[in-house]
């Protein structure tokens, strides 16, 4: 199980770093610039807010475990993030909106009700809940809702819940199709996220049809939670859980590529374990820089967090 935990968080960090240069680009532009994506796109790949917020949520699980409440999450955001000077380089609109709401005195769920409440900001960090609640999709989904109530609402929460439930299922060694079924079962049938997952399942092997079906044309931003979930899960399915193909496939599709590749990498890493991720990729991932969130996460490594989450789960539950 520890190898799967390491695979999940390494896969997340690798996908984040590999996808970052392609963020907000189209599939056509990515192909024109780099050709087929086969690995990192720059000589100095680095993680973004996706990895940092995942690390932050992991710390909350280490502190509180299954007793985590939305008030605990809000208090941690206020203590470690809201008072941070120097801004939040690379942070998403949803997280910035949350911080402003918390600074204004709002508490969850009101703190997560802002103009970007449907973003993929919870989905990008939610795999850690699946690592902690390995094999228990219901518990992982509940933890994601607790976490997400602080920063998201509606579809933004549903997208994160889907990722958490999927990661928990993948951690137990389920086949990719079963992983997606558990994600689908965790969200409301009448939600945009549910429809996105259905579309991902239907068009996983056809990138052009998938993009045509899920991409919201004419909207200026690419960080829509249901869209990101659809692209990430489709890449995971098309790769049959293989970490290399899942991550490179997600990056190749563009859009919010750091997040979609992080989610696909997390699911594939949980499914296959760290040993199935190329050693060169694993060795490229260093400690979290803290560029976005500062010293609270700076110096943490995905492998360290995976091991600590595994130990916390095994010893204290």
C-alpha positions as semicolon CSV with decimal commas, in nm:
position;residue;x (nm);y (nm);z (nm)
1;X;0,000;0,000;0,000
2;X;0,288;0,240;0,069
3;X;0,417;0,194;-0,285
4;X;0,074;0,296;-0,415
5;X;0,069;0,598;-0,182
6;X;0,409;0,704;-0,311
7;X;0,292;0,644;-0,666
8;X;-0,014;0,859;-0,615
9;X;0,168;1,163;-0,478
10;X;0,465;1,125;-0,712
11;X;0,226;1,089;-1,004
12;X;0,050;1,406;-0,897
13;X;0,374;1,602;-0,869
14;X;0,509;1,466;-1,198
15;X;0,189;1,547;-1,385
16;X;0,186;1,895;-1,237
17;X;0,546;1,966;-1,339
18;X;0,512;1,810;-1,683
19;X;0,186;1,985;-1,762
20;X;0,279;2,330;-1,634
21;X;0,450;2,454;-1,955
22;X;0,145;2,345;-2,157
23;X;-0,113;2,507;-1,931
24;X;-0,382;2,700;-2,122
25;X;-0,256;2,573;-2,458
26;X;-0,454;2,376;-2,715
27;X;-0,367;2,023;-2,818
28;X;-0,272;2,154;-3,162
29;X;-0,037;2,417;-3,020
30;X;0,130;2,163;-2,793
31;X;0,189;1,923;-3,082
32;X;0,327;2,202;-3,298
33;X;0,571;2,316;-3,031
34;X;0,689;1,988;-2,877
35;X;0,563;1,711;-3,102
36;X;0,443;1,398;-2,923
37;X;0,473;1,448;-2,548
38;X;0,707;1,181;-2,412
39;X;0,837;1,342;-2,095
40;X;0,908;1,674;-1,927
41;X;0,883;1,969;-2,162
42;X;1,160;2,181;-2,010
43;X;1,504;2,119;-1,865
44;X;1,400;2,247;-1,522
45;X;1,050;2,113;-1,452
46;X;0,886;2,243;-1,137
47;X;0,560;2,193;-0,958
48;X;0,294;2,459;-0,920
49;X;0,013;2,536;-0,679
50;X;-0,135;2,191;-0,749
51;X;0,146;2,014;-0,567
52;X;0,163;2,276;-0,293
53;X;-0,207;2,267;-0,209
54;X;-0,199;1,886;-0,212
55;X;0,088;1,900;0,037
56;X;-0,107;2,146;0,251
57;X;-0,414;1,921;0,258
58;X;-0,190;1,627;0,345
59;X;-0,062;1,817;0,648
60;X;-0,420;1,869;0,764
61;X;-0,486;1,496;0,740
62;X;-0,171;1,425;0,937
63;X;-0,292;1,661;1,210
64;X;-0,657;1,556;1,225
65;X;-0,711;1,230;1,036
66;X;-1,073;1,128;0,990
67;X;-1,175;1,384;1,254
68;X;-1,093;1,669;1,016
69;X;-1,364;1,937;1,003
70;X;-1,420;2,229;0,769
71;X;-1,351;2,461;1,061
72;X;-1,011;2,295;1,103
73;X;-0,938;2,358;0,736
74;X;-1,056;2,719;0,755
75;X;-0,847;2,783;1,065
76;X;-0,539;2,642;0,892
77;X;-0,598;2,860;0,585
78;X;-0,629;3,164;0,813
79;X;-0,319;3,076;1,012
80;X;-0,085;2,976;0,732
81;X;-0,219;3,134;0,413
82;X;-0,442;3,435;0,474
83;X;-0,174;3,626;0,660
84;X;0,101;3,547;0,412
85;X;0,281;3,852;0,274
86;X;0,416;3,872;-0,078
87;X;0,113;3,731;-0,252
88;X;0,047;3,383;-0,383
89;X;0,241;3,335;-0,709
90;X;0,060;3,090;-0,932
91;X;-0,248;3,058;-0,713
92;X;-0,585;3,008;-0,877
93;X;-0,880;3,243;-0,866
94;X;-1,077;3,008;-0,641
95;X;-0,806;3,001;-0,377
96;X;-0,760;3,378;-0,388
97;X;-1,136;3,425;-0,356
98;X;-1,140;3,191;-0,059
99;X;-0,864;3,380;0,116
100;X;-1,046;3,709;0,066
101;X;-1,366;3,557;0,205
102;X;-1,185;3,418;0,508
103;X;-1,013;3,750;0,569
104;X;-1,356;3,913;0,561
105;X;-1,476;3,682;0,837
106;X;-1,674;3,429;0,634
107;X;-1,668;3,068;0,745
108;X;-1,734;2,751;0,546
109;X;-1,942;2,688;0,348
110;X;-1,982;3,062;0,281
111;X;-1,605;3,099;0,235
112;X;-1,623;2,873;-0,071
113;X;-1,903;3,064;-0,238
114;X;-1,733;3,302;-0,478
115;X;-1,712;3,358;-0,853
116;X;-1,478;3,062;-0,909
117;X;-1,640;2,806;-0,679
118;X;-1,667;2,553;-0,966
119;X;-1,291;2,547;-1,038
120;X;-1,060;2,246;-1,029
121;X;-0,878;2,380;-0,724
122;X;-1,018;2,109;-0,497
123;X;-0,980;1,837;-0,759
124;X;-0,610;1,914;-0,795
125;X;-0,543;1,846;-0,426
126;X;-0,809;1,586;-0,344
127;X;-0,610;1,270;-0,423
128;X;-0,442;1,295;-0,082
129;X;-0,776;1,211;0,079
130;X;-0,783;0,891;-0,125
131;X;-0,433;0,806;-0,006
132;X;-0,535;0,850;0,356
133;X;-0,868;0,667;0,317
134;X;-0,723;0,399;0,091
135;X;-0,982;0,142;-0,009
136;X;-1,272;0,344;0,134
137;X;-1,419;0,565;-0,137
138;X;-1,700;0,685;0,090
139;X;-1,459;0,807;0,358
140;X;-1,233;0,970;0,099
141;X;-1,531;1,149;-0,055
142;X;-1,641;1,275;0,286
143;X;-1,295;1,413;0,362
144;X;-1,288;1,588;0,024
145;X;-1,625;1,749;0,098
146;X;-1,495;1,866;0,435
147;X;-1,185;2,015;0,272
148;X;-1,373;2,155;-0,025
149;X;-1,642;2,334;0,173
150;X;-1,382;2,595;0,264
151;X;-1,280;2,683;-0,092
152;X;-1,546;2,554;-0,332
153;X;-1,916;2,500;-0,385
154;X;-2,134;2,287;-0,608
155;X;-1,945;2,151;-0,909
156;X;-1,609;2,246;-0,763
157;X;-1,679;2,020;-0,466
158;X;-1,823;1,743;-0,685
159;X;-1,508;1,740;-0,900
160;X;-1,285;1,705;-0,595
161;X;-1,505;1,434;-0,446
162;X;-1,477;1,235;-0,769
163;X;-1,098;1,248;-0,756
164;X;-1,081;1,151;-0,389
165;X;-1,316;0,855;-0,433
166;X;-1,126;0,741;-0,741
167;X;-0,788;0,765;-0,569
168;X;-0,911;0,563;-0,270
169;X;-1,039;0,295;-0,506
170;X;-0,719;0,292;-0,710
171;X;-0,518;0,255;-0,389
172;X;-0,696;-0,077;-0,333
173;X;-0,582;-0,206;-0,672
174;X;-0,911;-0,178;-0,862
175;X;-0,913;-0,182;-1,240
176;X;-0,940;0,161;-1,411
177;X;-1,303;0,109;-1,512
178;X;-1,395;0,030;-1,150
179;X;-1,203;0,337;-1,033
180;X;-1,413;0,558;-1,258
181;X;-1,735;0,386;-1,152
182;X;-1,663;0,468;-0,787
183;X;-1,595;0,830;-0,879
184;X;-1,923;0,844;-1,068
185;X;-2,113;0,691;-0,776
186;X;-1,976;0,957;-0,541
187;X;-2,134;1,255;-0,722
188;X;-2,497;1,351;-0,787
189;X;-2,649;1,202;-1,102
190;X;-2,779;1,539;-1,215
191;X;-2,444;1,717;-1,181
192;X;-2,218;1,855;-1,452
193;X;-1,939;1,647;-1,301
194;X;-2,139;1,325;-1,345
195;X;-2,205;1,408;-1,708
196;X;-1,836;1,487;-1,755
197;X;-1,739;1,147;-1,615
198;X;-1,989;0,977;-1,845
199;X;-1,838;1,162;-2,140
200;X;-1,488;1,063;-2,032
201;X;-1,592;0,699;-2,026
202;X;-1,763;0,721;-2,365
203;X;-1,481;0,901;-2,548
204;X;-1,166;0,795;-2,361
205;X;-1,004;0,663;-2,677
206;X;-1,094;0,955;-2,903
207;X;-0,922;1,279;-2,805
208;X;-1,088;1,493;-3,072
209;X;-1,439;1,384;-2,977
210;X;-1,360;1,415;-2,608
211;X;-1,232;1,771;-2,640
212;X;-1,526;1,867;-2,857
213;X;-1,769;1,725;-2,602
214;X;-1,627;1,866;-2,278
215;X;-1,436;2,186;-2,353
216;X;-1,631;2,502;-2,280
217;X;-1,563;2,716;-2,584
218;X;-1,559;3,092;-2,555
219;X;-1,493;3,096;-2,181
220;X;-1,157;3,263;-2,109
221;X;-1,029;3,028;-1,837
222;X;-0,947;2,657;-1,846
223;X;-0,980;2,568;-1,478
224;X;-1,334;2,430;-1,478
225;X;-1,361;2,139;-1,237
226;X;-1,588;1,910;-1,442
227;X;-1,387;1,968;-1,758
228;X;-1,058;1,892;-1,586
229;X;-1,202;1,575;-1,434
230;X;-1,328;1,459;-1,774
231;X;-0,990;1,508;-1,943
232;X;-0,793;1,352;-1,657
233;X;-1,016;1,049;-1,617
234;X;-1,032;0,992;-1,992
235;X;-0,652;0,992;-2,011
236;X;-0,634;0,750;-1,718
237;X;-0,883;0,518;-1,888
238;X;-0,721;0,539;-2,231
239;X;-0,386;0,450;-2,072
240;X;-0,542;0,155;-1,885
241;X;-0,385;0,297;-1,571
242;X;-0,030;0,315;-1,706
243;X;0,138;0,619;-1,545
244;X;0,348;0,715;-1,847
245;X;0,062;0,714;-2,095
246;X;-0,184;0,866;-1,847
247;X;0,034;1,168;-1,773
248;X;0,164;1,231;-2,124
249;X;-0,185;1,184;-2,265
250;X;-0,329;1,444;-2,030
251;X;-0,050;1,691;-2,104
252;X;-0,102;1,643;-2,478
253;X;-0,464;1,756;-2,453
254;X;-0,372;2,091;-2,305
255;X;-0,628;2,317;-2,134
256;X;-0,549;2,320;-1,758
257;X;-0,273;2,074;-1,832
258;X;-0,089;2,089;-1,501
259;X;-0,405;1,995;-1,314
260;X;-0,539;1,735;-1,558
261;X;-0,200;1,565;-1,573
262;X;-0,165;1,583;-1,194
263;X;-0,501;1,409;-1,149
264;X;-0,428;1,149;-1,417
265;X;-0,085;1,089;-1,266
266;X;-0,224;1,054;-0,916
267;X;-0,480;0,795;-1,024
268;X;-0,232;0,600;-1,236
269;X;0,034;0,614;-0,966
270;X;-0,212;0,484;-0,709
271;X;-0,319;0,209;-0,947
272;X;0,028;0,085;-1,042
273;X;0,252;0,207;-0,761
274;X;0,568;0,417;-0,765
275;X;0,781;0,141;-0,913
276;X;0,583;0,164;-1,238
277;X;0,678;0,531;-1,280
278;X;1,007;0,580;-1,470
279;X;1,299;0,626;-1,232
280;X;1,414;0,932;-1,425
281;X;1,078;1,097;-1,367
282;X;1,077;1,008;-0,998
283;X;1,427;1,143;-0,949
284;X;1,332;1,471;-1,117
285;X;1,082;1,549;-0,842
286;X;1,236;1,737;-0,554
287;X;1,095;1,900;-0,245
288;X;0,812;2,150;-0,260
289;X;0,951;2,499;-0,313
290;X;0,681;2,692;-0,130
291;X;0,672;2,949;-0,409
292;X;0,295;2,975;-0,381
293;X;0,214;2,886;-0,019
294;X;0,537;2,963;0,159
295;X;0,717;2,797;0,445
296;X;0,424;2,583;0,562
297;X;0,490;2,343;0,272
298;X;0,844;2,436;0,166
299;X;1,086;2,145;0,195
300;X;0,824;1,870;0,194
301;X;0,865;1,583;-0,053
302;X;0,579;1,380;-0,204
303;X;0,741;1,053;-0,094
304;X;0,779;1,178;0,262
305;X;0,415;1,287;0,272
306;X;0,299;0,956;0,124
307;X;0,490;0,761;0,389
308;X;0,361;0,981;0,670
309;X;0,001;0,949;0,549
310;X;0,042;0,572;0,527
311;X;0,187;0,553;0,877
312;X;-0,084;0,780;1,016
313;X;-0,352;0,562;0,859
314;X;-0,195;0,238;0,981
315;X;-0,126;0,352;1,336
316;X;-0,410;0,588;1,425
317;X;-0,682;0,548;1,161
